[in-house]
Amino acid sequence: MKKDRLELTPREIEIVRLLWAELTATEIAAELSISPRTVEAHRWNIARKLGARSTVGIVKYALKAGIIKL
């Protein structure tokens, strides 16, 4: 079941935007001064919250929810 965008934390929304920019976990980690493992944990939590099965699913949701724009 898909959840409302408001259930994503500000950090999770930031991760989604960086995924949209096609950054790798290592690049996102460097940008946010966190470890790549933490980035992966955020990505997993985002996917779980949204019911997404992949990063593509996360990005599709973000587009529909207006978190990111074309």
PyMOL commands that set and color helices and strands:
alter all, ss='L'
color gray80, all
select helices_A, chain A and resi 5-7+10-20+25-32+36-50+55-65
alter helices_A, ss='H'
color red, helices_A
deselect
rebuild
show_as cartoon
